[in-house]
Amino acid sequence: MNDSAFDALVSFLAQVPAIEKGFGKGADEAGLWWVKFRIDVQHPLAWQVVQELGHIANYLSFDERLPTSFYPVSPPPYMNGGPKEFLSWIIETKQKDFTPDDLKTWLEGRLPRPVNDESEWLTDDDD
């Protein structure tokens, strides 16, 4: 899988509030891919972004799950520092036939629209 396979997904994720610029991406020899990014933990919408991505990538519904996982990764905090500088997030696939474009399509269909409009991310709990 070449880097251009990630272009549309990375471009879309870069528009999501609280997601910082600078992405890692790749695939293993079996064709299972991943994308890595950071979320600004001080952004007011950071936890809504985590919740939305976790819902879609990990547990869309009981009967309908995507073959993806979304989770945090970090080097040892006691050696490096806290989440503001060293916490990253990964979305990876568990099925080689599920492409980065497939994930982008699912995210586009379920995240607030337009995705870069922060007011669309607010919930009733934010009042």
N, C-alpha and C positions, 0 to 999 in steps of 0.2 A: 504494500500500500504506500503510495507516495504522499508527500505533504499536501499536495493540492486536493486530496480527498477530504481534507479537514477544513478547507477554506470557508465554505458556507457555514459550517457549524461554529467555527471560531469567530467569524464575522457576526453571527447572530448572538453568541454568548457575550461578545464584547459590548453589545448594546444593553445588556441586562444591568440594571442599577446595582451598584456595590461590587460588581465583578471588575477586577483590575486588569489593565492591559498586561500583556506578556503571558503567553500560553505555551505549555509543553504539550507535545503530542507524539504519538508513535503507535507502532503495531509490532506484535511478536511474529515469529516465524509461522505460527498457526493462523495468522490473520486476525487475531483478537486485538482490538485497538483501544486506546485510552487518550483522554485529554485532561490536562492538569492546569489549574488556574488558582488564583488567590481571590478571596473575597475580603473587602475592606470591613473588618470587624467593627469599626467605629461608624460605619454608614448606618443611618437610621433604618434602612430596609434590609440590612444584612441577614437577619434571621428569617424574614419573609422569603428572601431569595433561597436560603438554605431549605426552608420548609417546602417551597414550591418545587425545587429541583429534586429534593428527596421524595416527594410524593410522586412525581412523574417518573423518575429514573428507577426508584426502588419499589414502589407499591401503588401503581396506577389504580388498580382495584383488585379485589380478591380473585376475580376470574380473568383479569387482563393485566398481565405484568410484562413489562418490557425486559429484554434480555440484557439489562444494564444494571450497574451498581454505582451509587454516588456516595462518597465517603471522604472524611478528612484524613490527611497524612501530615506527619511532622517529624523532623529530626528530634533527638532527645531535648526537651525543653531545658533541662538542667545544664546542658552544655551550650545552648544557643541563645535562647530567649523565648519570649511569649508569642501568642497567636498573632499579634499585630504585625510581626515581622516574619514568622516562620510557619504559620499554619497554611496549608494548601488543601485543595479539594480535587478529587479525581472522579471522573465519570469513565467507566470502562464497560466494554461489552463482554458478554459471555457466549456470544454466538457470532461467528465470522460473517454470516450472511446479513447481519444487521449493521448497516453502514453509518458513518457519521451523518450523512444526509438524511437517513431514516430518523435518527435522533432529532436532528434539527426540525424535521416535519412534525414530530410529536410535540416538541417544545413549543413551536410556533402555534400549534393548535390548542395548547392548554395554558400557556403563560399569559399574563395580562397583555392587552393590546392597546396601543402600540407598546411593545416591550420596553422601550426606552422612556416612556412617560411615567415618571415616579408616582404621580397621583393615581394611576391605575393600579398600583401595587398596594395601596392603602386598604385596610380592612376595617370592619366595624370596631374591632378592638383598638384601632389607632385613634379613635375620637377622644 
